Amino acid sequence: MIDYRCKNCLWFDNEHKSINLVPLIPGKYEIGFCRKKIPGVINIKNYFYGIQPVRDGNEFCGEFKEDVV
């Protein structure tokens, strides 16, 4: 099995307090932000907000970089 999963990646951030604002998706329990990708921008009531892509920790990524501690 390939271990290149988001939860083992240097770019995966599941500790930032704003992750609690992301609505839960059934079957996705280890959600976090992918800090490797550029944030997207959304417009809410004429204010622009940057949002990092949200990933499940068990997803595979071709841009995986091992988190060496």
N, C-alpha and C positions, 0 to 999 in steps of 0.2 A: 504494500500500500504506500502511496506517495504521501509524505508528510507535509507537503507544501500547502498547508491550510492557513487561513487567515489568523487563527488563534495562536499560531507559532511564529508569526511574522513581526518583524521590527516595526512595520508601519501600522499595525492593528492597534487601535486605542479603544478599549472598553472601560476605561477608568474615568474619563472626563464626565463631569456632572451633567452635562447636557444630553448624554445618551439616555437619561431617564425621561426625556421629552419625546423620544421616538416611540410611536405606538407599537405594541407587540404584535407580531405576526405569528399565527399558529404554526408550530413546528420549528420556529427560529428562537432559540433560547440563549445563544451566545452572541448577541449583536454588539457591534462596535463600529467605529469610524475607520475608514481606510485613509490614512494620512498621506499615502503615496499619490493618490489621484487629486487633480485640481478640484477645488470646491465648485459646486454649481451655484447658480444665483436664482433666487425667486423674488418676486415682487408681491408684497402684501401691503395693501392700502398705501401705495406710493412710497414704500420703504423697501430697500433692497437688502436681502440677507444672503450671506454665503452659507452653503450647507455642504459638509463633507459627505461623500458617498457612505451609505450604511451597508455593512456586510454581516453575514452570518459567520461566526468563527470557524465553522466546519467547511466553508467553501474553499475551493481550489483556486489558486491564482498563478498565472504565468510570470508575474513580476515579484514573486515571493523573495524576501530577503530574511534569512534566519536571524532571530533575535538572540544574540550571544550575550550572555550575562557574565 
